[in-house]
Amino acid sequence: MSDYNYLNARIKSLKKGLFSKGKLDELLGLDNLEEIKRFFLESPYGTSVSEALARNPGTLGVERGLSRQVHRTFQNILEWSGDEPRRLLELFLRRYDLHNVKTLLRGKNGKLPAEAIVESLIPVGTFGMEELSELAKQPTLRDTLVLLSNWHEPLKRVLRKNIGSLKGEPVDLRGLESELDHYYY
């Protein structure tokens, strides 16, 4: 069986975890947050939502739980993938990494609190929510870039090249963002 056939079979098996039209209609008809939490806790996403609700009660917990589930699903698919499918999937997921890196840089540059930055991140690509939160908690834009360049080998050259040009804050990020765009695309 080729890498693609195997991967296709594994992904098709994930369909059983998706909501049917009836379940989606049921979700849309729920009246309050408690009903929505119960709905997700009793679903295939229950473990992820439960873990997130333990740290973040309310809407944010549900959102983070679902985001964590999406991240885990993509990580599983990457693990199942052979060389070529993995490379193609990683290319697809790069757009989320680019979004997250730019969001972190803009948030740190604008001196937003870590929580405000984290709420705008999409933990689907290379980084999970834990890594993204750690990056958002860095005290300065420069510290965020240094940590990110240590964690993300492919970006190291682009980030390290620009760290030295950061003098004071806020910084004009257009040059760095342009280089990141060029790297990713």
KEMAR-281673 format. One line per 10 residues: number of its first residue (from 1); for each residue y negated, x, z of C-alpha. Coordinates in steps of 0.1 Angstrom, whole numbers. Layout:
# KEMAR-281673
NUM) Y/X/Z; ...;
# end
This chain:
# KEMAR-281673
1) 0/0/0; -34/14/-9; -61/19/16; -80/-11/2; -50/-34/4; -43/-24/40; -79/-28/49; -81/-61/31; -51/-75/50; -66/-63/84;
11) -100/-79/77; -84/-112/65; -65/-113/98; -99/-113/116; -107/-147/99; -88/-165/127; -115/-154/151; -143/-171/131; -156/-205/140; -145/-235/118;
21) -172/-258/104; -162/-283/132; -168/-256/159; -201/-246/144; -212/-283/144; -201/-285/180; -222/-254/189; -252/-268/171; -249/-300/191; -250/-284/225;
31) -280/-293/246; -285/-264/270; -279/-228/277; -251/-234/302; -231/-254/276; -237/-226/250; -225/-199/275; -194/-219/282; -188/-224/245; -189/-187/238;
41) -170/-177/270; -141/-200/259; -141/-185/224; -126/-153/209; -160/-137/218; -156/-145/255; -148/-110/267; -179/-95/251; -202/-123/262; -188/-122/297;
51) -195/-85/300; -230/-89/287; -238/-119/309; -228/-98/340; -257/-75/332; -281/-99/315; -278/-135/326; -292/-161/302; -299/-160/265; -302/-123/263;
61) -267/-119/277; -253/-142/251; -271/-124/223; -261/-89/236; -225/-101/240; -224/-113/204; -240/-81/192; -215/-60/211; -187/-80/195; -201/-74/160;
71) -204/-36/168; -168/-35/181; -156/-53/150; -173/-29/126; -159/0/147; -124/-14/144; -128/-18/106; -140/19/104; -109/30/124; -86/11/101;
81) -103/25/70; -90/53/49; -113/80/36; -129/63/7; -133/28/22; -146/44/54; -172/64/35; -184/32/16; -185/12/48; -205/39/66;
91) -230/38/36; -233/1/41; -239/4/78; -266/31/74; -292/4/68; -287/-7/104; -290/29/116; -322/33/97; -336/0/111; -327/11/146;
101) -342/46/143; -375/33/129; -376/6/155; -371/32/183; -397/55/168; -423/27/164; -416/13/198; -419/47/215; -450/56/195; -466/22/205;
111) -456/29/242; -436/-3/244; -413/-7/274; -377/2/268; -366/-35/272; -390/-46/245; -376/-20/221; -340/-28/228; -345/-64/221; -354/-55/185;
121) -324/-33/179; -293/-42/159; -262/-24/174; -241/-26/142; -242/9/127; -233/42/142; -249/35/176; -238/10/202; -261/-8/226; -255/18/253;
131) -267/47/231; -296/27/217; -307/18/253; -305/54/263; -327/64/234; -352/37/242; -354/48/279; -366/83/269; -401/90/283; -417/101/251;
141) -414/98/214; -406/135/212; -378/132/238; -363/103/218; -363/125/187; -348/154/205; -320/133/219; -314/115/186; -312/148/168; -286/161/193;
151) -265/129/189; -267/123/152; -257/153/132; -266/140/97; -302/133/109; -307/166/127; -324/184/99; -349/156/92; -357/150/128; -360/186/139;
161) -383/193/110; -407/167/123; -405/172/160; -429/202/158; -455/181/141; -458/156/169; -491/164/186; -501/137/211; -494/100/208; -497/77/190;
171) -485/97/159; -487/88/123; -450/81/115; -454/75/78; -442/110/68; -412/109/91; -403/74/80; -406/84/44; -382/113/49; -358/90/68;
181) -359/65/39; -353/93/15; -324/106/35; -307/72/38; -313/60/3;
# end
